[in-house]
Amino acid sequence: MTMVCLTDFEEYAKEHLSKATWDYYASGADECCTRDDNLLAYKRIRLRPRILRDVSASNTRTTVQGTEISFPVGIAPTAFHCLAWHEGEVATARATEALNTCYITSTYSTCSVEEIAAAAPNGYRWFQLYVYRDRKLSEQIVHRVEVLGYKALVLTVDVPYTGKRRNDIRNQFKLPPHLKVKNFDGIFQETAVPDEYGVPANTLDPSISWKDVHWLQSITHLPIIIKGILTKEDAKLAVEHGVQGIIVSNHGGRQLDGGLASIDALPEIVDTVQGRIEVYVDGGIRTGSDVLKALALGAKCVFIGRPAVWGLAYKGEEGVREVLQILSDEFRLSMALSGCRNVAEINRNLIQLSKL
C-alpha cells in the first residue's frame, strides 16, 4: 500500500488497531467538538500566495530553543506508544533522530526515559512533565532526564483533572498487563486505589499554580516550556514568570470540550508575547500547508500527536519516518507554491482568514 498523505496512515491504524486502542488515541473529551474543530479551523484559513519569486532553491531548516532542526515539525508528547507498535517510544525516538527534529517524550511512556535516550543517543529530545501531589516524583524524573541529556522540560498545565473521554469509560480502558508506565516502574505499590491511565487515580495535583513554575525553576537548569496555554492573559503570565516557551495546545481536544481550536488561539498569544519567548502549536496538523499556516500565524514550530501514533501502527520506526517525511515534503512544496524560499519569509501576509 502506497501511503500518500497522513489520512492514509489514519485509515490503516483504525483498521488494524484494537477498538479500545483506537478509541484511546482518537477520543476527545465529551462530544469531541474541540478535537474536531482543531482540524476544521485550519480549513477556514486561506493562503495568499506570492508568484514569480524564484523558488528554485528552498530551505526548511529552523531552530527551536537555539538548536537547528531540519524542518519545523516535531513529535508532541503522546502516551503508550507500545499499544501501537511493540517497540513503542524507542521506535519514535529513532525516527525523529533520523529526520533531525524534536521529540517531546511523554511522562506516560511505555518505554523509560533511559531506554529512549539509549535508542537514539544523538536525538534532540525534550521531556513532558506533570506536577504530582508527591513533588518528589516530579523532582526525581526531572533529575533523571537532565542526566540523560534531554534539552528542555515541557510542563503540561491543562490537566488538573483528566477530561471525560466517553469511549475510554465505555471500554473501561486499561493498559494491558504486559505494558506499564515505565518511568514509574516499581514506584507505585499494589494498591486498592483504582488505576487511571497506568497510574493510581489522584496522582496528578489539581492545586498546581504559577508558584509551581518557580518551584520547577528552582530544581532544574533546563529551559521550561509551558504546554496548554490558550489565552493572551496566560501567555502574559508565562512571560512574566520567566519560562522559555509556550505550546499553544488544547491537549488534542481531550480536556475541555468547547474550548478554542489551538490554531485559533495562536495569533493573540503571538501578539502578546511579541517575540520575547518562542511560541509553538499542536493540534489538528495534517498537511504541509497546515504547517505553513501555523508558521504564518507566528508559530516557531508545530508538533504532531496522533499522526505519529498512526505511523507507528503502520510500520513502527519506518512508519513514523514516512509520516514526518510526507509532512516535510508537503511543507516544502507549500512554501514554494506560496513564494517562500525559507522559513524567515513566512509571515502573516500569507494569511487571509476565511469569512466562513
VEXBATI-716533 format. One line per field, with one value per residue (C-alpha): x, y, z; residue number from 1; chain. Coordinates in pm, whole numbers, plus 50000, padded with zeros to 5 digits. Example, Ala and Ser with C-alpha at 12.3 -4.5 7.8 and 13.67 -1.06 7.14 Angstrom:
X [51230; 51367]
Y [49550; 49894]
Z [50780; 50714]
voke [1; 2]
ketor [A; A]
//
This chain:
X [50000; 50141; 50097; 50042; 49913; 49856; 49493; 49619; 49802; 49492; 49277; 49537; 49560; 49183; 49160; 49447; 49444; 49203; 48886; 48989; 49333; 49195; 48935; 49200; 49413; 49123; 48898; 48834; 48651; 48271; 48123; 48466; 48377; 48720; 48901; 48714; 48746; 49125; 49112; 48828; 48998; 49287; 49041; 48894; 49232; 49317; 49664; 49762; 50043; 50305; 50429; 50743; 50969; 51236; 51169; 51422; 51603; 51433; 51539; 51304; 51551; 51472; 51579; 51394; 51550; 51869; 51902; 51869; 51613; 51556; 51201; 50953; 50758; 50826; 50654; 50417; 50405; 50164; 50127; 50158; 50331; 50371; 49996; 50056; 50388; 50589; 50900; 50691; 50868; 51207; 51091; 50954; 51285; 51486; 51257; 51284; 51661; 51679; 51475; 51669; 51376; 51244; 51070; 50885; 50884; 50572; 50579; 50325; 50563; 50569; 50950; 51162; 51346; 51669; 51561; 51456; 51787; 51987; 51793; 51861; 52172; 52206; 51837; 51708; 51460; 51251; 51064; 50697; 50628; 50326; 50330; 50225; 50082; 50409; 50655; 50941; 50803; 50830; 51168; 51321; 51222; 51346; 51689; 51684; 51621; 51880; 52149; 52032; 52071; 51710; 51722; 51402; 51108; 50758; 50523; 50170; 49931; 49584; 49525; 49435; 49185; 49153; 48889; 48585; 48664; 48344; 48480; 48753; 48486; 48267; 48564; 48689; 49028; 49331; 49685; 49720; 49908; 50233; 50263; 50322; 50417; 50787; 50907; 50730; 50818; 50830; 50734; 50366; 50294; 49994; 49701; 49325; 49314; 49167; 49406; 49377; 49582; 49850; 49900; 49686; 49396; 49452; 49827; 49810; 49793; 49491; 49640; 49910; 49961; 50217; 50414; 50496; 50671; 50902; 50950; 51045; 51291; 51449; 51528; 51648; 51869; 51669; 51451; 51084; 50815; 50451; 50209; 49838; 49804; 49513; 49472; 49670; 49623; 49806; 50066; 50145; 50181; 50408; 50644; 50634; 50725; 51037; 50958; 51136; 50846; 50474; 50299; 49954; 49751; 49412; 49552; 49419; 49066; 49091; 49040; 48790; 48537; 48412; 48746; 48926; 49091; 49462; 49532; 49255; 49418; 49766; 49754; 49659; 49929; 50194; 50083; 50105; 50445; 50598; 50900; 51017; 50982; 50919; 50563; 50472; 50138; 49992; 49653; 49497; 49804; 49754; 49924; 50226; 50000; 49873; 50234; 50274; 49957; 50075; 50414; 50248; 50042; 50358; 50441; 50811; 50741; 50441; 50404; 50202; 50049; 49804; 49972; 50292; 50094; 49932; 50280; 50385; 50078; 50169; 50537; 50699; 51008; 50976; 50612; 50693; 50973; 50727; 50477; 50747; 50889; 50548; 50489; 50837; 50785; 50438; 50565; 50849; 50602; 50350; 50629; 50740; 50386; 50333; 50652; 50861; 51220; 51288; 51102; 51212; 50999; 50681; 50470; 50112; 50080; 50036; 49711; 49357; 49113; 48803; 48470; 48304]
Y [50000; 50340; 50596; 50934; 51150; 51137; 51031; 50705; 50627; 50716; 50475; 50198; 50248; 50248; 49921; 49742; 49857; 49707; 49908; 50006; 50120; 50314; 50479; 50572; 50751; 50901; 51014; 51371; 51497; 51487; 51549; 51590; 51938; 52084; 51778; 51815; 52194; 52162; 52021; 52236; 52557; 52500; 52461; 52805; 52968; 53069; 53136; 53440; 53304; 53530; 53448; 53493; 53474; 53226; 52927; 52705; 52653; 52619; 52565; 52429; 52441; 52634; 52645; 52570; 52685; 52753; 52405; 52358; 52109; 52003; 52137; 52295; 51981; 51784; 51499; 51604; 51409; 51118; 50824; 50449; 50403; 50030; 49996; 50085; 49907; 49666; 49889; 50190; 50514; 50366; 50349; 50704; 50830; 50665; 50810; 51166; 51128; 51013; 51314; 51552; 51704; 51733; 51458; 51551; 51232; 51174; 51103; 50831; 50637; 50259; 50281; 50454; 50781; 50578; 50331; 50617; 50801; 50484; 50404; 50742; 50884; 51174; 51264; 51605; 51546; 51740; 51579; 51637; 51667; 51669; 51801; 51530; 51552; 51392; 51653; 51408; 51201; 51503; 51604; 51258; 51233; 51586; 51488; 51165; 51346; 51614; 51348; 51176; 51490; 51590; 51957; 52110; 52041; 52073; 52137; 52029; 52260; 52175; 51853; 51940; 51660; 51422; 51517; 51295; 51070; 50877; 50588; 50517; 50494; 50270; 50048; 50052; 50134; 49997; 49923; 49550; 49355; 49332; 49712; 49975; 50340; 50255; 50583; 50485; 50117; 49993; 50330; 50266; 49973; 49747; 49946; 49939; 50285; 50250; 50280; 50579; 50555; 50338; 50519; 50538; 50782; 51120; 51112; 51444; 51756; 51981; 52255; 52326; 52701; 52954; 52904; 52555; 52711; 52889; 52560; 52385; 52663; 52614; 52244; 52248; 52438; 52318; 52557; 52534; 52535; 52556; 52338; 52409; 52787; 52920; 53284; 53606; 53653; 53329; 53398; 53728; 53548; 53286; 53559; 53729; 53400; 53362; 53050; 52990; 52887; 52820; 52538; 52662; 52347; 52213; 51863; 51735; 51823; 51567; 51803; 52093; 52040; 52365; 52540; 52719; 52534; 52575; 52746; 52998; 53078; 53118; 53476; 53654; 53465; 53553; 53918; 53920; 53753; 53980; 53759; 53755; 53376; 53112; 53004; 52662; 52498; 52148; 52001; 51939; 51947; 51700; 51857; 52061; 52358; 52336; 52374; 52675; 52836; 52787; 52944; 53232; 53299; 53313; 52962; 52882; 52510; 52275; 51939; 51638; 51379; 51130; 51111; 50984; 50705; 50617; 50592; 50358; 50141; 50116; 50021; 50128; 50346; 50335; 50446; 50746; 50839; 50822; 51046; 51303; 51282; 51335; 51643; 51771; 51726; 51882; 52176; 52240; 52229; 52457; 52704; 52713; 52744; 53037; 53210; 53138; 53017; 52975; 52995; 53356; 53460; 53311; 53580; 53687; 53848; 53492; 53452; 53552; 53438; 53298; 53470; 53130]
Z [50000; 49899; 50174; 50012; 50296; 50671; 50623; 50470; 50794; 50996; 50795; 50830; 51208; 51250; 51061; 51235; 51599; 51852; 51909; 52264; 52149; 51852; 52073; 52329; 52071; 51875; 52157; 52257; 52563; 52585; 52237; 52071; 51941; 52019; 51883; 51553; 51544; 51567; 51213; 51078; 51194; 50952; 50665; 50744; 50687; 50329; 50188; 49978; 49758; 49600; 49249; 49037; 49341; 49215; 49436; 49255; 49588; 49924; 50284; 50551; 50841; 51158; 51522; 51846; 52173; 51979; 51824; 51449; 51321; 50961; 50935; 51179; 51276; 51592; 51776; 52054; 52380; 52338; 52575; 52543; 52206; 52273; 52222; 51857; 51794; 52007; 52022; 52120; 52204; 52114; 51750; 51767; 51906; 51627; 51360; 51491; 51524; 51160; 51042; 51269; 51451; 51807; 52002; 52322; 52526; 52735; 53108; 53023; 52801; 52779; 52745; 53009; 52954; 52976; 52706; 52477; 52522; 52459; 52141; 51980; 52151; 51907; 51903; 52010; 52292; 52538; 52828; 52905; 53276; 53506; 53862; 54107; 54456; 54562; 54433; 54484; 54193; 53963; 54101; 54058; 53693; 53623; 53754; 53550; 53222; 53299; 53336; 53015; 52803; 52745; 52644; 52786; 53017; 52876; 53168; 53081; 53267; 53131; 53329; 53689; 53630; 53337; 53079; 53033; 52738; 52686; 52481; 52734; 53002; 52786; 52701; 53063; 52910; 53091; 52983; 52905; 53174; 52974; 52949; 53215; 53258; 53257; 53408; 53731; 53726; 54085; 54235; 54291; 54517; 54467; 54600; 54625; 54460; 54108; 53817; 53579; 53260; 53417; 53749; 54064; 54033; 54202; 54139; 53949; 54164; 54093; 54313; 54051; 54005; 53886; 54207; 54081; 53783; 54028; 54215; 53891; 53805; 54147; 54088; 53724; 53485; 53183; 52981; 53078; 52812; 52918; 52723; 52737; 52710; 52501; 52607; 52592; 52968; 53046; 52779; 52953; 53287; 53128; 53006; 53347; 53516; 53303; 53104; 52773; 52553; 52513; 52331; 52234; 52290; 52397; 52457; 52125; 52235; 52517; 52814; 52797; 52520; 52369; 52407; 52128; 51842; 51907; 51573; 51651; 51985; 51834; 51693; 52017; 52204; 51944; 51956; 52336; 52358; 52089; 52031; 52393; 52407; 52141; 52066; 51925; 51848; 51832; 51744; 51404; 51179; 50894; 50588; 50495; 50422; 50781; 50895; 50666; 50805; 51164; 51091; 50906; 51218; 51428; 51548; 51553; 51515; 51523; 51694; 51581; 51814; 51668; 51322; 51485; 51651; 51315; 51165; 51445; 51388; 51019; 51037; 51361; 51317; 50938; 50961; 51179; 50940; 50650; 50830; 50903; 50550; 50391; 50608; 50526; 50152; 50163; 50368; 50122; 49832; 50005; 50083; 49720; 49584; 49823; 49710; 50022; 49992; 50364; 50694; 50752; 50453; 50605; 50771; 50836; 50492; 50363; 50554; 50477; 50740; 50570; 50619; 50662]
voke [1; 2; 3; 4; 5; 6; 7; 8; 9; 10; 11; 12; 13; 14; 15; 16; 17; 18; 19; 20; 21; 22; 23; 24; 25; 26; 27; 28; 29; 30; 31; 32; 33; 34; 35; 36; 37; 38; 39; 40; 41; 42; 43; 44; 45; 46; 47; 48; 49; 50; 51; 52; 53; 54; 55; 56; 57; 58; 59; 60; 61; 62; 63; 64; 65; 66; 67; 68; 69; 70; 71; 72; 73; 74; 75; 76; 77; 78; 79; 80; 81; 82; 83; 84; 85; 86; 87; 88; 89; 90; 91; 92; 93; 94; 95; 96; 97; 98; 99; 100; 101; 102; 103; 104; 105; 106; 107; 108; 109; 110; 111; 112; 113; 114; 115; 116; 117; 118; 119; 120; 121; 122; 123; 124; 125; 126; 127; 128; 129; 130; 131; 132; 133; 134; 135; 136; 137; 138; 139; 140; 141; 142; 143; 144; 145; 146; 147; 148; 149; 150; 151; 152; 153; 154; 155; 156; 157; 158; 159; 160; 161; 162; 163; 164; 165; 166; 167; 168; 169; 170; 171; 172; 173; 174; 175; 176; 177; 178; 179; 180; 181; 182; 183; 184; 185; 186; 187; 188; 189; 190; 191; 192; 193; 194; 195; 196; 197; 198; 199; 200; 201; 202; 203; 204; 205; 206; 207; 208; 209; 210; 211; 212; 213; 214; 215; 216; 217; 218; 219; 220; 221; 222; 223; 224; 225; 226; 227; 228; 229; 230; 231; 232; 233; 234; 235; 236; 237; 238; 239; 240; 241; 242; 243; 244; 245; 246; 247; 248; 249; 250; 251; 252; 253; 254; 255; 256; 257; 258; 259; 260; 261; 262; 263; 264; 265; 266; 267; 268; 269; 270; 271; 272; 273; 274; 275; 276; 277; 278; 279; 280; 281; 282; 283; 284; 285; 286; 287; 288; 289; 290; 291; 292; 293; 294; 295; 296; 297; 298; 299; 300; 301; 302; 303; 304; 305; 306; 307; 308; 309; 310; 311; 312; 313; 314; 315; 316; 317; 318; 319; 320; 321; 322; 323; 324; 325; 326; 327; 328; 329; 330; 331; 332; 333; 334; 335; 336; 337; 338; 339; 340; 341; 342; 343; 344; 345; 346; 347; 348; 349; 350; 351; 352; 353; 354; 355; 356]
ketor [A; A; A; A; A; A; A; A; A; A; A; A; A; A; A; A; A; A; A; A; A; A; A; A; A; A; A; A; A; A; A; A; A; A; A; A; A; A; A; A; A; A; A; A; A; A; A; A; A; A; A; A; A; A; A; A; A; A; A; A; A; A; A; A; A; A; A; A; A; A; A; A; A; A; A; A; A; A; A; A; A; A; A; A; A; A; A; A; A; A; A; A; A; A; A; A; A; A; A; A; A; A; A; A; A; A; A; A; A; A; A; A; A; A; A; A; A; A; A; A; A; A; A; A; A; A; A; A; A; A; A; A; A; A; A; A; A; A; A; A; A; A; A; A; A; A; A; A; A; A; A; A; A; A; A; A; A; A; A; A; A; A; A; A; A; A; A; A; A; A; A; A; A; A; A; A; A; A; A; A; A; A; A; A; A; A; A; A; A; A; A; A; A; A; A; A; A; A; A; A; A; A; A; A; A; A; A; A; A; A; A; A; A; A; A; A; A; A; A; A; A; A; A; A; A; A; A; A; A; A; A; A; A; A; A; A; A; A; A; A; A; A; A; A; A; A; A; A; A; A; A; A; A; A; A; A; A; A; A; A; A; A; A; A; A; A; A; A; A; A; A; A; A; A; A; A; A; A; A; A; A; A; A; A; A; A; A; A; A; A; A; A; A; A; A; A; A; A; A; A; A; A; A; A; A; A; A; A; A; A; A; A; A; A; A; A; A; A; A; A; A; A; A; A; A; A; A; A; A; A; A; A; A; A; A; A; A; A; A; A; A; A; A; A; A; A; A; A; A; A; A; A; A; A; A; A]
//
